[in-house]
Amino acid sequence: MVTYQDPLQSLEMDFLNSLDAIINLSSVFIQTTTAGKIN
């Protein structure tokens, strides 16, 4: 375990987390729009 915080690594983690959030949001959006089209 590394004790000090690597700025680049934390930035990378932030980026990955936001990427995850964006993917989740778009998948939810796609699901709702397709559900809306079907109904």
mmCIF file of the N, C-alpha and C atoms, coordinates in Angstrom:
data_MODEL
# 
_entry.id   MODEL 
# 
loop_
_atom_site.group_PDB 
_atom_site.id 
_atom_site.type_symbol 
_atom_site.label_atom_id 
_atom_site.label_alt_id 
_atom_site.label_comp_id 
_atom_site.label_asym_id 
_atom_site.label_entity_id 
_atom_site.label_seq_id 
_atom_site.pdbx_PDB_ins_code 
_atom_site.Cartn_x 
_atom_site.Cartn_y 
_atom_site.Cartn_z 
_atom_site.occupancy 
_atom_site.B_iso_or_equiv 
_atom_site.pdbx_formal_charge 
_atom_site.auth_seq_id 
_atom_site.auth_comp_id 
_atom_site.auth_asym_id 
_atom_site.auth_atom_id 
_atom_site.pdbx_PDB_model_num 
ATOM 1   N N  . MET A 1 1  ? 0.842   -1.201 0.000   1.00 0.00 ? 1  MET A N  1 
ATOM 2   C CA . MET A 1 1  ? 0.000   0.000  0.000   1.00 0.00 ? 1  MET A CA 1 
ATOM 3   C C  . MET A 1 1  ? 0.876   1.250  0.000   1.00 0.00 ? 1  MET A C  1 
ATOM 4   N N  . VAL A 1 2  ? 0.613   2.145  -0.910  1.00 0.00 ? 2  VAL A N  1 
ATOM 5   C CA . VAL A 1 2  ? 1.366   3.398  -0.969  1.00 0.00 ? 2  VAL A CA 1 
ATOM 6   C C  . VAL A 1 2  ? 0.682   4.401  -0.048  1.00 0.00 ? 2  VAL A C  1 
ATOM 7   N N  . THR A 1 3  ? 1.475   5.038  0.817   1.00 0.00 ? 3  THR A N  1 
ATOM 8   C CA . THR A 1 3  ? 0.886   5.953  1.802   1.00 0.00 ? 3  THR A CA 1 
ATOM 9   C C  . THR A 1 3  ? 0.625   7.330  1.204   1.00 0.00 ? 3  THR A C  1 
ATOM 10  N N  . TYR A 1 4  ? 1.557   7.815  0.384   1.00 0.00 ? 4  TYR A N  1 
ATOM 11  C CA . TYR A 1 4  ? 1.368   9.154  -0.193  1.00 0.00 ? 4  TYR A CA 1 
ATOM 12  C C  . TYR A 1 4  ? 0.401   9.087  -1.369  1.00 0.00 ? 4  TYR A C  1 
ATOM 13  N N  . GLN A 1 5  ? -0.295  10.181 -1.582  1.00 0.00 ? 5  GLN A N  1 
ATOM 14  C CA . GLN A 1 5  ? -1.278  10.241 -2.655  1.00 0.00 ? 5  GLN A CA 1 
ATOM 15  C C  . GLN A 1 5  ? -0.612  10.719 -3.940  1.00 0.00 ? 5  GLN A C  1 
ATOM 16  N N  . ASP A 1 6  ? -0.698  9.902  -4.972  1.00 0.00 ? 6  ASP A N  1 
ATOM 17  C CA . ASP A 1 6  ? -0.147  10.277 -6.268  1.00 0.00 ? 6  ASP A CA 1 
ATOM 18  C C  . ASP A 1 6  ? -1.178  11.139 -6.997  1.00 0.00 ? 6  ASP A C  1 
ATOM 19  N N  . PRO A 1 7  ? -0.840  12.397 -7.274  1.00 0.00 ? 7  PRO A N  1 
ATOM 20  C CA . PRO A 1 7  ? -1.813  13.312 -7.917  1.00 0.00 ? 7  PRO A CA 1 
ATOM 21  C C  . PRO A 1 7  ? -2.328  12.760 -9.241  1.00 0.00 ? 7  PRO A C  1 
ATOM 22  N N  . LEU A 1 8  ? -1.428  12.201 -10.033 1.00 0.00 ? 8  LEU A N  1 
ATOM 23  C CA . LEU A 1 8  ? -1.803  11.667 -11.336 1.00 0.00 ? 8  LEU A CA 1 
ATOM 24  C C  . LEU A 1 8  ? -2.754  10.487 -11.172 1.00 0.00 ? 8  LEU A C  1 
ATOM 25  N N  . GLN A 1 9  ? -2.463  9.649  -10.179 1.00 0.00 ? 9  GLN A N  1 
ATOM 26  C CA . GLN A 1 9  ? -3.296  8.475  -9.949  1.00 0.00 ? 9  GLN A CA 1 
ATOM 27  C C  . GLN A 1 9  ? -4.687  8.883  -9.479  1.00 0.00 ? 9  GLN A C  1 
ATOM 28  N N  . SER A 1 10 ? -4.751  9.866  -8.590  1.00 0.00 ? 10 SER A N  1 
ATOM 29  C CA . SER A 1 10 ? -6.053  10.320 -8.097  1.00 0.00 ? 10 SER A CA 1 
ATOM 30  C C  . SER A 1 10 ? -6.848  10.967 -9.232  1.00 0.00 ? 10 SER A C  1 
ATOM 31  N N  . LEU A 1 11 ? -6.142  11.676 -10.103 1.00 0.00 ? 11 LEU A N  1 
ATOM 32  C CA . LEU A 1 11 ? -6.781  12.293 -11.266 1.00 0.00 ? 11 LEU A CA 1 
ATOM 33  C C  . LEU A 1 11 ? -7.341  11.203 -12.177 1.00 0.00 ? 11 LEU A C  1 
ATOM 34  N N  . GLU A 1 12 ? -6.550  10.142 -12.344 1.00 0.00 ? 12 GLU A N  1 
ATOM 35  C CA . GLU A 1 12 ? -6.956  9.012  -13.169 1.00 0.00 ? 12 GLU A CA 1 
ATOM 36  C C  . GLU A 1 12 ? -8.199  8.352  -12.585 1.00 0.00 ? 12 GLU A C  1 
ATOM 37  N N  . MET A 1 13 ? -8.210  8.190  -11.253 1.00 0.00 ? 13 MET A N  1 
ATOM 38  C CA . MET A 1 13 ? -9.356  7.590  -10.580 1.00 0.00 ? 13 MET A CA 1 
ATOM 39  C C  . MET A 1 13 ? -10.599 8.462  -10.746 1.00 0.00 ? 13 MET A C  1 
ATOM 40  N N  . ASP A 1 14 ? -10.416 9.772  -10.607 1.00 0.00 ? 14 ASP A N  1 
ATOM 41  C CA . ASP A 1 14 ? -11.527 10.710 -10.802 1.00 0.00 ? 14 ASP A CA 1 
ATOM 42  C C  . ASP A 1 14 ? -12.087 10.577 -12.211 1.00 0.00 ? 14 ASP A C  1 
ATOM 43  N N  . PHE A 1 15 ? -11.175 10.480 -13.184 1.00 0.00 ? 15 PHE A N  1 
ATOM 44  C CA . PHE A 1 15 ? -11.570 10.358 -14.583 1.00 0.00 ? 15 PHE A CA 1 
ATOM 45  C C  . PHE A 1 15 ? -12.359 9.076  -14.807 1.00 0.00 ? 15 PHE A C  1 
ATOM 46  N N  . LEU A 1 16 ? -11.846 7.973  -14.242 1.00 0.00 ? 16 LEU A N  1 
ATOM 47  C CA . LEU A 1 16 ? -12.523 6.687  -14.394 1.00 0.00 ? 16 LEU A CA 1 
ATOM 48  C C  . LEU A 1 16 ? -13.893 6.712  -13.729 1.00 0.00 ? 16 LEU A C  1 
ATOM 49  N N  . ASN A 1 17 ? -13.978 7.346  -12.566 1.00 0.00 ? 17 ASN A N  1 
ATOM 50  C CA . ASN A 1 17 ? -15.253 7.439  -11.853 1.00 0.00 ? 17 ASN A CA 1 
ATOM 51  C C  . ASN A 1 17 ? -16.270 8.248  -12.652 1.00 0.00 ? 17 ASN A C  1 
ATOM 52  N N  . SER A 1 18 ? -15.824 9.357  -13.236 1.00 0.00 ? 18 SER A N  1 
ATOM 53  C CA . SER A 1 18 ? -16.745 10.180 -14.021 1.00 0.00 ? 18 SER A CA 1 
ATOM 54  C C  . SER A 1 18 ? -17.143 9.445  -15.295 1.00 0.00 ? 18 SER A C  1 
ATOM 55  N N  . LEU A 1 19 ? -16.195 8.685  -15.858 1.00 0.00 ? 19 LEU A N  1 
ATOM 56  C CA . LEU A 1 19 ? -16.485 7.890  -17.047 1.00 0.00 ? 19 LEU A CA 1 
ATOM 57  C C  . LEU A 1 19 ? -17.559 6.858  -16.720 1.00 0.00 ? 19 LEU A C  1 
ATOM 58  N N  . ASP A 1 20 ? -17.412 6.203  -15.563 1.00 0.00 ? 20 ASP A N  1 
ATOM 59  C CA . ASP A 1 20 ? -18.407 5.235  -15.093 1.00 0.00 ? 20 ASP A CA 1 
ATOM 60  C C  . ASP A 1 20 ? -19.772 5.893  -14.945 1.00 0.00 ? 20 ASP A C  1 
ATOM 61  N N  . ALA A 1 21 ? -19.787 7.074  -14.342 1.00 0.00 ? 21 ALA A N  1 
ATOM 62  C CA . ALA A 1 21 ? -21.040 7.793  -14.123 1.00 0.00 ? 21 ALA A CA 1 
ATOM 63  C C  . ALA A 1 21 ? -21.697 8.147  -15.451 1.00 0.00 ? 21 ALA A C  1 
ATOM 64  N N  . ILE A 1 22 ? -20.878 8.601  -16.409 1.00 0.00 ? 22 ILE A N  1 
ATOM 65  C CA . ILE A 1 22 ? -21.389 8.975  -17.732 1.00 0.00 ? 22 ILE A CA 1 
ATOM 66  C C  . ILE A 1 22 ? -21.979 7.757  -18.435 1.00 0.00 ? 22 ILE A C  1 
ATOM 67  N N  . ILE A 1 23 ? -21.261 6.626  -18.360 1.00 0.00 ? 23 ILE A N  1 
ATOM 68  C CA . ILE A 1 23 ? -21.740 5.386  -18.984 1.00 0.00 ? 23 ILE A CA 1 
ATOM 69  C C  . ILE A 1 23 ? -23.059 4.951  -18.357 1.00 0.00 ? 23 ILE A C  1 
ATOM 70  N N  . ASN A 1 24 ? -23.141 5.026  -17.027 1.00 0.00 ? 24 ASN A N  1 
ATOM 71  C CA . ASN A 1 24 ? -24.371 4.654  -16.323 1.00 0.00 ? 24 ASN A CA 1 
ATOM 72  C C  . ASN A 1 24 ? -25.530 5.553  -16.742 1.00 0.00 ? 24 ASN A C  1 
ATOM 73  N N  . LEU A 1 25 ? -25.261 6.863  -16.802 1.00 0.00 ? 25 LEU A N  1 
ATOM 74  C CA . LEU A 1 25 ? -26.296 7.818  -17.181 1.00 0.00 ? 25 LEU A CA 1 
ATOM 75  C C  . LEU A 1 25 ? -26.784 7.573  -18.598 1.00 0.00 ? 25 LEU A C  1 
ATOM 76  N N  . SER A 1 26 ? -25.843 7.335  -19.518 1.00 0.00 ? 26 SER A N  1 
ATOM 77  C CA . SER A 1 26 ? -26.252 7.130  -20.907 1.00 0.00 ? 26 SER A CA 1 
ATOM 78  C C  . SER A 1 26 ? -27.002 5.821  -21.070 1.00 0.00 ? 26 SER A C  1 
ATOM 79  N N  . SER A 1 27 ? -26.617 4.782  -20.329 1.00 0.00 ? 27 SER A N  1 
ATOM 80  C CA . SER A 1 27 ? -27.335 3.507  -20.436 1.00 0.00 ? 27 SER A CA 1 
ATOM 81  C C  . SER A 1 27 ? -28.754 3.651  -19.894 1.00 0.00 ? 27 SER A C  1 
ATOM 82  N N  . VAL A 1 28 ? -28.905 4.394  -18.795 1.00 0.00 ? 28 VAL A N  1 
ATOM 83  C CA . VAL A 1 28 ? -30.232 4.658  -18.235 1.00 0.00 ? 28 VAL A CA 1 
ATOM 84  C C  . VAL A 1 28 ? -31.058 5.464  -19.234 1.00 0.00 ? 28 VAL A C  1 
ATOM 85  N N  . PHE A 1 29 ? -30.418 6.466  -19.839 1.00 0.00 ? 29 PHE A N  1 
ATOM 86  C CA . PHE A 1 29 ? -31.098 7.306  -20.826 1.00 0.00 ? 29 PHE A CA 1 
ATOM 87  C C  . PHE A 1 29 ? -31.555 6.474  -22.021 1.00 0.00 ? 29 PHE A C  1 
ATOM 88  N N  . ILE A 1 30 ? -30.668 5.600  -22.512 1.00 0.00 ? 30 ILE A N  1 
ATOM 89  C CA . ILE A 1 30 ? -30.996 4.730  -23.646 1.00 0.00 ? 30 ILE A CA 1 
ATOM 90  C C  . ILE A 1 30 ? -32.150 3.797  -23.285 1.00 0.00 ? 30 ILE A C  1 
ATOM 91  N N  . GLN A 1 31 ? -32.103 3.240  -22.075 1.00 0.00 ? 31 GLN A N  1 
ATOM 92  C CA . GLN A 1 31 ? -33.163 2.328  -21.637 1.00 0.00 ? 31 GLN A CA 1 
ATOM 93  C C  . GLN A 1 31 ? -34.506 3.044  -21.576 1.00 0.00 ? 31 GLN A C  1 
ATOM 94  N N  . THR A 1 32 ? -34.513 4.265  -21.037 1.00 0.00 ? 32 THR A N  1 
ATOM 95  C CA . THR A 1 32 ? -35.777 4.999  -20.912 1.00 0.00 ? 32 THR A CA 1 
ATOM 96  C C  . THR A 1 32 ? -36.306 5.404  -22.283 1.00 0.00 ? 32 THR A C  1 
ATOM 97  N N  . THR A 1 33 ? -35.411 5.799  -23.190 1.00 0.00 ? 33 THR A N  1 
ATOM 98  C CA . THR A 1 33 ? -35.872 6.221  -24.515 1.00 0.00 ? 33 THR A CA 1 
ATOM 99  C C  . THR A 1 33 ? -36.396 5.033  -25.304 1.00 0.00 ? 33 THR A C  1 
ATOM 100 N N  . THR A 1 34 ? -35.719 3.878  -25.214 1.00 0.00 ? 34 THR A N  1 
ATOM 101 C CA . THR A 1 34 ? -36.206 2.696  -25.930 1.00 0.00 ? 34 THR A CA 1 
ATOM 102 C C  . THR A 1 34 ? -37.519 2.223  -25.329 1.00 0.00 ? 34 THR A C  1 
ATOM 103 N N  . ALA A 1 35 ? -37.643 2.288  -24.011 1.00 0.00 ? 35 ALA A N  1 
ATOM 104 C CA . ALA A 1 35 ? -38.889 1.904  -23.343 1.00 0.00 ? 35 ALA A CA 1 
ATOM 105 C C  . ALA A 1 35 ? -40.011 2.844  -23.780 1.00 0.00 ? 35 ALA A C  1 
ATOM 106 N N  . GLY A 1 36 ? -39.689 4.125  -23.917 1.00 0.00 ? 36 GLY A N  1 
ATOM 107 C CA . GLY A 1 36 ? -40.673 5.106  -24.362 1.00 0.00 ? 36 GLY A CA 1 
ATOM 108 C C  . GLY A 1 36 ? -41.113 4.847  -25.788 1.00 0.00 ? 36 GLY A C  1 
ATOM 109 N N  . LYS A 1 37 ? -40.170 4.414  -26.639 1.00 0.00 ? 37 LYS A N  1 
ATOM 110 C CA . LYS A 1 37 ? -40.505 4.127  -28.035 1.00 0.00 ? 37 LYS A CA 1 
ATOM 111 C C  . LYS A 1 37 ? -41.393 2.896  -28.149 1.00 0.00 ? 37 LYS A C  1 
ATOM 112 N N  . ILE A 1 38 ? -41.110 1.890  -27.312 1.00 0.00 ? 38 ILE A N  1 
ATOM 113 C CA . ILE A 1 38 ? -41.883 0.645  -27.359 1.00 0.00 ? 38 ILE A CA 1 
ATOM 114 C C  . ILE A 1 38 ? -43.316 0.889  -26.896 1.00 0.00 ? 38 ILE A C  1 
ATOM 115 N N  . ASN A 1 39 ? -43.483 1.622  -25.814 1.00 0.00 ? 39 ASN A N  1 
ATOM 116 C CA . ASN A 1 39 ? -44.821 1.844  -25.249 1.00 0.00 ? 39 ASN A CA 1 
ATOM 117 C C  . ASN A 1 39 ? -45.631 2.850  -26.060 1.00 0.00 ? 39 ASN A C  1 
# 
